[in-house]
Amino acid sequence: MIGSIGAAAAAICVVLCTVAFQVGAGAAEVKFKYEIKEFQVPLDHFSFLSNATFNIRYLYNDSFVDKKNARTPIFFYTGNEGDIELFAQNTGFMWELAEKQRALLIFAEHRYYGKSLPFGASTFNASMPDHLAYFTVEQTLEDYAMLITFLRNDLPLPVVAFGGSYGGMLAAWFRMKYPHLVAGALAASAPILQFPGITDCDIFYRIVTSVFQNAYNSNCTTNIGRSWKTFETLGGTEAGKKQISDAFNLCHPIKNDADLKNFLDYIEEVYGNLAMVNYPYNSSFLAPLPAYPVRQVCFYLKDLHQSDADLLHAMASALAVYTNYTGSVKCLDTSVNSNADDSGWNVQTCNQMVMPFCSNSTDSMFRPSSWNFKEFSDKCYKDYRLTPKPYDIILRYGGRNIETATNIIFSNGLLDPWSGGGVLQAPNNKVDIIILPEGAHHLDLRNSNPADPPSVRDARNKEASIIARWIHEF
Amino acid sequence: MIGSIGAAAAAICVVLCTVAFQVGAGAAEVKFKYEIKEFQVPLDHFSFLSNATFNIRYLYNDSFVDKKNARTPIFFYTGNEGDIELFAQNTGFMWELAEKQRALLIFAEHRYYGKSLPFGASTFNASMPDHLAYFTVEQTLEDYAMLITFLRNDLPLPVVAFGGSYGGMLAAWFRMKYPHLVAGALAASAPILQFPGITDCDIFYRIVTSVFQNAYNSNCTTNIGRSWKTFETLGGTEAGKKQISDAFNLCHPIKNDADLKNFLDYIEEVYGNLAMVNYPYNSSFLAPLPAYPVRQVCFYLKDLHQSDADLLHAMASALAVYTNYTGSVKCLDTSVNSNADDSGWNVQTCNQMVMPFCSNSTDSMFRPSSWNFKEFSDKCYKDYRLTPKPYDIILRYGGRNIETATNIIFSNGLLDPWSGGGVLQAPNNKVDIIILPEGAHHLDLRNSNPADPPSVRDARNKEASIIARWIHEF
């Protein structure tokens, strides 16, 4: 649950890390072929304390390149929180467009993720906090700047940055700070405004609530809103704990208050995930799911339930849409979060990526929770010996003041809870905003699919045409 | 001499540090009143290695502010290599304009200069090279970003950055990287292109030569060009060494080859300084000087001299324009370089501010010299345990690729040898280029003077009007 600090960090990762999940679910396809290369970067780009270096990985595919073209475009994915292969395999739009534009495809792995670990196996060793010191946005952008400079090899090659979610934030910031290196950036579902003081901390859960409210009928959110009290009441007795455990077929029955809390945190995360992957076709992003899974969930919650037992039963059916759509899951293990590499993201939330989350019960189906920076910061220090700098990102990237930005596409799906922290209004006529009314989290970056609704196809066409213009104008 | 590494760094400082000299010559006026304040900044903005902080100084004058104006402009001088008080006292244009615009005046001291020393008296202790690790452009710009954020105190106050020479480079880069914090920047005589591979290394000495060639007649540079051979021939004998020492009235007669080399390096620096302070009125910038001092120097070199003795005599008279215009100097002490704080600048040339200098004898009155990065780098390591990163600045600020820059005025005097590394062509219509045909090094930033030629007055008027527009549009 967002109100509890550890879970908040994990919850953010669950959402921002979804591309990893997607592949975790086995989406790798044969068409995604690449060489895996390495590139040496300084550990610290911004001081002269040491000359230490390490290697980041990048994926390389020149199969589409027209060798006679002296101005080959480079499509550069600004890797985010996870193994770069996962992103390469889940950003089909780049591959499809590279074929049309005859572009060189590069996917750069973010430092501290995948195999781009500055201190190898001891990178995340909590007893060596200095190992985490260089795990920042700016160091990462410099890695990419050096890699692009190397790849261009002094040739006037137009580079376009691509990224989704946190990778989209990096792509946008990269264009803002290194416009001499990239002709433009496609920032898909990039919540660059999800920072303290510039976006309401309850926006994420408000959007999730709204998605659920509009999925089937409004009883859905009423039931969910009431369910917390039901869980609390039942959880107060031994019999009730057993009742919950049985209803949800838990592998590890609830024994105490901590177990109950973990279970409720898990459910809240599932709601967020469901809103995010509320795709219009069957998918296996976070889990095997039907088309419009939120509608399916809310179908099971369409009737108002007065008794705790009835509500519990309906909730169990609803949750199974997410936890057991295939019907093959023997029991529900809430301790298995995902395949995601969230250890890295948790660190980033404790240095710069401080994104406040809270929930206001009057607008929300979630439990009320407030954002407590002090508590959050103390936990960061305890876990990593890190003191978060909550205003670093705004200081450097301007928060809502991005009037001078050019050649950036911010695309956002309105069904995506992260769109609350996205850029939905153009600061000037050189920044393009693309809204996908039916879009969930960076749907536009995925492979085209026969079931894609028109708005997603339109978005991709528009993106392709803007990117072609950038390349042409470069 | 530029060919020798240590002297090269010193020579750059002599030129870029001139504002310090100016005040060293006693130009402080009563009108420059300010409070001296301190502001705490992180030692390292870009890693999470430590939470160490230190204080930078800034000067504060709110005497012009209209307290009823909710949008008071802030004029922010991005301090460069020296004590900030010297810059405040030598940037009269800002004071004059602040009075008109009713602006708050801020002069921020650059870290590692003046009294903004992160490690106090041991900051430059060569046995503690880690003390110098955070002496970079990016750390400095972050200091300014934090200070501006503090000064604005969440109010929508338009900030204009000002700077001359290296301070002008910082002002321009600050606008490029933090456009959300400053509405625009006046970058006076800012050689942001004086970096490896993007500007010819002989440009500085070519401009100096050209200034001397056009000052009186072309015999001036012919004589100077021949003089090196004369010095070398005479310097080869004991009698010749004495002849030179007597002719120039040296406090410390030349005893050996090293003394001779130091003397010749000194003369070359003087030529560079003369071109830089070739102001149209008497000044005491680097030394007490007549109007158009280069013309005066060349007056003494107007006749071609065939004999070594005649040439030596003429050279001595010429140099005395710079070294003893007042006639009160008892003997010439070439070991006293200046009042400048060049220890800091020397370090910066050894980390990021790698500016190649060379001289080609066919175009130049200077001794031939080549740019040898390896030699330079080795010396940096020997002196400071620093390995220069010659492409850092281009990687981050784009070199000549500044097409996306907006709201920057680049002003350059064509008599200024640093104009060779300046921006003389606008990359777009949102960047203004102001050329001062009679201008030397950032003359436009100085107090207005009755003897100012029309082009300088025009430049200041144009700058004032552009700055007023930025403030209005903000």
Interface residues (C-beta under 8 A of the other chain):
Chain A: D44 H45 F46 S47 F48 L49 N51 D130 L132 A133 Y134 F135 T136 E138 Q139 E142 A145 M146 T149 K177 Y178 P179 H180 L181 N351 L386 T387 L395 R396 Y397 G398 G399 N401 I402 E403 T404 T406
Chain B: D44 H45 F46 S47 F48 L49 N51 D130 L132 A133 Y134 F135 T136 E138 Q139 E142 A145 M146 T149 K177 Y178 P179 H180 L181 N351 L386 T387 L395 R396 Y397 G398 G399 N401 I402 E403 T404 T406
